[in-house]
């Protein structure tokens, strides 16, 4: 499907939108400020139990403090890094410093938006699991960053919902750039400002227009499950990702682009999330409104957990986090109910019109 581009005006800024056959746009965001400040992460070694913040200097002598939170994302087979979550800086940032209770000197690592002009057209899309997914090639994953190593596959047990928090998504002219930025941050080595995981930590990513993207590499265009999977059934092996530290095996991670601390996902994003949840829960035998006993086959982690949970529901295992934001987390009971209704109401999960980035 051909992607057309047109100029639109949003809050006084020029934006570019990709018009798709379903009437949706895969991207509609103000042009980022020239030379925008981007993002930082902070090495938090030696600061356990302390308050850490970034003090940002702005024009006119103004300053703002941004709280620094320790990451709870990570691969199960490596120690959890002593680093912060990604922190967005105001576009007019002049200078910054990291402040701690004990006055420990910390140096933030700068990280900028990743863009790529050479996207495939038409967009490569996979349709196998009851919902359309833009493949890794479709959103332009750099194979040179894919250094995770031999993938591990374990039976699917639960699903965990996340938000990106940063990036929010409105920094981009095309949401594929947002997915690429997440991938680059997760996959790149620490020397390049990344996490060093060798791949994106989520199985699927959903943008504000409801477009669904493949995440963690499976070795094929089909996301989430082991190569050669043709039919989903209870216990179908899922590739291990890196979205809930120490509870990744058998845990499908779905991330919605945006910061839902004080606002809800768009209706399109919520609709796609329910579509994906229903399409997975039905064949995998998951009751969307039930709790299950999760058992990580690769370590001693055991937990009674919702079949569909939020990242913060794993805090006792992975560490404290506000993900997926207060608003999205508060929506989870309604999303579970909508998912279970769709699973029980439909003999087969219907396919919605295919959105394109």
N, C-alpha and C positions, 0 to 999 in steps of 0.2 A: 504494500500500500504506500502510495506516495505521500510524503509529508510536505505540506506547504507552510510557508512562514509569512507572517504579516505583522505590521507594527500596530500596537495598541497603546493607549495611555492609561497609566495607573498612578494615581496620587501624584501627578505632575512629573512622573518619570517615564522614559521610553522603555517599553518591554517588547519582547518578541515572543510570539506564541506559535506553537506547531498545531495546526488544525487537523483533526483526525476524522475518520469516517463516521464515528459514532457521535460526532458533534462535540467531543471533549477536546481539551487542549492538554498536551503533556507538559507544557511549561508556560507559565505566565507570571513573570516576576520582574520587579524593577531592575534595571541595569545596576550591578554593584558599583559602589563608589570607586572611581579610578584609584588604583593603588590601595584598595581596601585592606584593612589590617589583618583580616583572616582569623586564624585560630592559634591557640597555644595549648600545650600540655605541660605539666609540671612534674618533675621527679620528686616524690614525696618521701624518699628515704630519710629515716630519722625523725619523722614528724608524727608518728602514730600518737593519737590522742590529742593532738594540737589543732588549734584553729589555723587554717591556711587560707589566704585570700590574695587576689591580684588587685593592686591599686593602679588604676588607669588614669593617666593625665590626658585631659581633653582641652580643646581651645577655650580661651577666656579664663584660664586658671581653674577650671572645674576639674574635679576628680570623682571617680566612682570606684567602689569596691565590689569585686565579683567573688563569690564564694568558690573555693576549690574543693572538689569532692573526689575521693579516691575511686578508681575504677573497680567495678565488680564483674567486668567482662574478662574472659581469658580462656585459653586452652587448658583442658584438664591435665594434660601431660607436662605442664610447665608451671613453675611457681607463679602466683598472681603478681604481676608487676607492681612496683611501688610508684605508680604513676597516677595522674589525675584523669578524669574524664576530659573530653575535648571541650575547650572553653572558647566561645566566640567573643572577639574583641569588637568594640564599637568601630565603625568605619573611619571615624575621625580621631582615632587614637594617636596621640603624640609620643607617649612614652608609657612604660609600665614597670612595676616592681612587684615582687612576691613578698608578702608580709606573713610572719608567723608569730605565735605567742612568745616563743623563746628567742626570736631574732635570728633564726638560722637563715643563712644566705642560700637562696634557691634560684636557679636560673631556668626560666621557661624555655621550651622548645617551640619555635615558630613553625606553623603549618598553614599552607595556603590552599585555596580552592583548586581542585584538579579539573581541568577541562580538556576536551578532545574534539577537534573539528571533524574527524574522519569517522563518523558513525556509519554503520551499514544502512543502506536504503534499498529495498524495503527492510523494515526492522525484522530481524530474525526472531521468531516466536515459536514457543513450544505449547502444544494444546493437550497433552496427554492426561493430565490429572483432573480434568473437569473445569479448568480455568486457564486462560491464556497467560503465558509468562514470557516476557522479553528475556531472551537468552543472554548469557554472559557476552557472547560475541555481539549481540544486539545492542548492549549498552557500552561496549567497548572496553571490557576487562583487559588489562595489560598482562599477557601471559608471563612476562618477565618477573612480575611480582608474586606469582603463584609458586611459593616455595614451601608449602605446608608439609610436604612429604607424603608418605603412603597413607591414604585415607583409611579411616576405621569406620565400620558399619555395624550398628547394633539395632535391635528391634525398637520400633517407634513405641513410645509410652505416653508422652505428654506433649503439649504445645505451650510455648511461652511467648507472650506479646511484649514488644518493646516500642519505645520511641527513640528517634535519633537524638532529641534535645538539640544537639548541635551536630551537623548542620540542620537548620530549621527547614531548608528547602527554598525559601524565598530569596536566597542569595543567587539563584541560578536562572539562566534563560532556558535551560533544558534539564529536566529532572534526572536524565541519565548522568549529567555531570555530578549531581548529588550522590548518586550511587557510586560513581567512580571515586569521589572524594572519600566516602566511607571505606571503600575497598582499599584505596591507597593508604589511608590512616591505619587500618587494621593490618594490612599486609607488609607495609614498608618497614625496614629495620629502624631501630631507635636512632641510628645516626642520621636518618632522613626524616626524623620527627614522627615515626610511626610506632605501632605496637610490636612489630616483628613477628606476627603470627603466621605470615605467609599466605593469607587469604582473608576474605571478608568473614566476619563472625556469625552472620545470620544465614538462614536458609532461603528466606524470601524477604523482599522489601516492597512496600506499597507506597506509591507517591500520592500527593493530595488529589490528583485526578483519578485515582483508582487504578492506575496502571501497576501491574505486578511484575517484579524483576527477580530473576534467578540470583541466588546468593552463592553460598559455599559450593565450590566446584565438586561435581560428582564424576567427572570424566566424560560426561555426555551432555547434550543439550537439555536433557530432562533433569530438572532440579530435585533436590531433597533426598531422593532415594538411590539405592545402589544401582550401578550399571546392570542392564539386563532385566530390570523390573518392568513387567508389562501390565500386571494387574496388582492393585493394592488390596491387601487383606490384613487382618490383625497380625501384628508382629513383623510387618514388612521392614527390612533393614533400612535405616536412615543414616546418611553420612554424618559423622560427628563434626560439629561446628564449634564455635567459641563464644557463646552469648550468655551463658550462666556458669560462672566458674565452679568447677567440681560437680556440676550436674548437667553436662552437655550430652552425654551418651543417651541416645534414644529420646532426646528433647529437641523438638522442632522449633526453631526460633523465627518468628515473623516480626519484622520491624516496620513501623509506620513512620514515614518521614515527617518530622515536625517536632515542636516543643509543646507538649500538652500539659504543662504545669498549670496554666491558667486558661486554656482554651481547648475545645474538642477537635478531633479530626474532622475533616470535611465529610459531608454525606457520601461523596463518592468513595473516599477512603474507607469509611465504615462499611459501605455496601460490599466493597471488594474483600474486606477482611472477613465478613460473614460468609461470603462466597467461598473463600479459601478454607475457612474453618469447617464449613459443612462438607466441602468436597474431600477434606482429609478425614474428618471424624467418621463419616458414614462407612467407607470401606475399611478403615483401620479399627473399627469397632469401639470407638471412643464415645462415651456418653458426655456430651458437652457440659452438662450440669452436675456431674458427679465428681467425687474425689477418688483418687487412685493411690496405690502405694507404689511410689517411684523407687526403683533400685538401680543405681549405676553399676553395671556389670564390671567396670574397670577400677572401681575403688569401693570404699566402705560406705558411701553416702546412701542413706535411706531417708525417705520423707513421704508423709501423706500430703498430697498436693492435688489441687484442681486439675482436671484433664486439660483445661485451658486456664492458664494463670498469667499474672503479670510478673515482670522481672522482680519487683519488690517482694513478691510472695516467697522468693527464694533467699531472702536476706539472711536468715539464720545459717545458711550454707555458704552463700557466695559473698556475703557482706552487705552492709547497708547501702541502699540506693533509692532514689525517688522515681526511677523508671517503672512504668511507662508514663509518668506524669500523673498528677492528681486527677485530672479530668478523664483521661483514657482509662485509668485504673478504676475509677468510679463507674465507668460504662461497662466494665467486664460482665457483671451479672446480666445486664440487658443483652450484651453480645452473646453470652452463653445461651440465654433463652432463645434469641433469634436463630442461633445456629441449630439448636436442638429442634426447634419448630421446623426449620427448613429440612433437616435430615429426616424427621418423622413424617413431614407432609408430602415430600416428593418421592416418588418411586425412583427417580434418578435426578441428581442435582442438575438443574438446567443451566445452560451456558448463556451468559449475558452477552450483548454485543461486545465485540472485541475492541478494547481501548488500545490505542497505540501511542508510544511516546513521540 
